Every structure is written in C-alpha cells, then in structure tokens.
Amino acid sequence: MNTVIYLHIAGFVIKITFTNINLSYFQSIFQKDILMFNEGFISKIKTKKVDFNLYFIGGQKVFLSNKKKDVSISFYKIMDNKTIVSYYHISRIQFILIIRYILTKLLGKNGIILHCSASVIQNKAYLFVGASGVGKSTISSLISNRHITLTDDIGIIRKIGNKLFFFQTPFFEKNDKIVRCSTKYNLGNLYFIHQSMRTHIKKLNSKIVLLKRIQNQAWTEKKEYSKDAHTFLLYFVTKHSRFFDLFFHKNNTELISNKIRSS
C-alpha cells in the first residue's frame, strides 16, 4: 500500500505519495528523512484541498551527453501543472529544490520566496533583508532574548485576499534550533539592514528604490516566472508602507530592540 502525507507550507497543501517498491529498506529510510526534515509542516490526515501532487517512484533514468560524455541522473519529471514525479534516489537538497519549484508555481503573482531573517515583534513578523554577510541572522540572534526568531535565512510572503502574510519554510536554516511550523503571521515592518557605528532607523518611501532592493533578495525558479514575481513585488511596495533602513551596531542589543519596536 502506498504511503501518503500532506505538506503544509504558506497555506498550500502538497500531497506526497510514496509508492511501494521492492527496495523497501531504501524507501523506508527516504520516508523517515523526509518526515524528520519537514517536521512541523506535515500531516497524515487526509484533506480535500490539495494544491499540488508529488509522487515518489522507484525508477530512474540515466542520461549520457554525447558532447562531454557526462552522466546525469534525472531527479524529477513534470507531468502536468499540478503533478511531479520524483525518485527515491534523490538527496535532501534535491527534495528542497523540488518543493521550491512547486511553491514558486503556486505563489504565482501572489507571493515570493525571500532571503531574509524574521522575528515575532508586537504579534507580527518583522523581516530583516540585506546582502549576504550583512547581518540578517545576526540581527535575529541579537534580539532573540526578547523576540522569537522565525527564520535566519529564508521565508515566504504571500497575499491572501487583501492582506499580506509571512510564512516559515522547512528549508535549511543556519540555526537548526529555530522552531518552524505552517503558522501564518501578519506581516509587519521590513528592514534593509546595514552595519554601522551608530544604531538608527530611517523610513523608506521611494518605490523605485524599494523594488530594486527587494528584487535582489527574491528567489525565483526560472526566468519565465520572474514576471509573476515582478508583478507581486510591484503590488507589495505599493500597498505595504512599512519599509525602513536599519543601521545597527551589534553591541547595542537593547537599543536595536527598542528602535525596532518604536519604528
């Protein structure tokens, strides 16, 4: 009998079906790894609402390139707009790539996957965005004694109705102690962070500047989906008004927290 689980991410339901194969040991190990890695997002309770189907089967295909004589192994096949077939030989990273692809398709013009850190402040998700190494995870860590960390690397912003929400993902985090689940959070302030000798905050109003900055931190699967992401980002910078530059010094933890709460 096939095993079925439901992966709940960003308000979407991805039905994952593990088909039985002869190599039951490898199938069992693969399923346990998926269950453990996605803990907090998985349900085994059948649901009527399914947004995407992901099947795992035992077969695999090996391709030999005539030009470079490279051997490559396929790790998924797109069957239709709502179905993908994959194989038990794939790695955890390849599984993440599949889920990212699915989420990008499902979000369409109504959301983005964003490189950011986030914390719960005043019952909302406050986001911290910036280039790699600028201190996204540092900020969340500095204020973690006062505010619960939601992510230190990646999250999802999604429009549902006329409201914007933030969601955690089951993807890799730098801090593996972060508790993650499928809960949605009202979106609060978004800060573009900069290390500085003086801790202070400036309001950002230029939509052109905002669009350019956020585009650099948005994750898209392929070029054909970038139009959808651009459409959402235009909506986002127009409708959401809580954008700031946050200049911080890592030795001013209490001041950082106070400045954020009062902005």
Buried (B, 14 or more C-beta within 10 A) or exposed (E): EEBEBBBBBBBBBBBBBBBEBEEEEEBEEBBEEBBEBBEEBBEEEEEEEEBBBBBBBBEEEEEEEEEEEEEEEBBBBEEEEBEBBBBBBBEEEBBBBBBBBBBBBBBEBBBBBBBBBBBBBEEBBBBBBBBEEBBBBBBBBBBBEBBBBBBBBBBBBBBEEEEBBBBBBBBEBEBEEBEBEBEBBEBBBBBBBBBEEEBEBEEBEEEEBBBEBBBEBBBBBEEEBBEBBBEBBEBBBEEBEBBBBBBBBEEBBEBBBEBBBEB
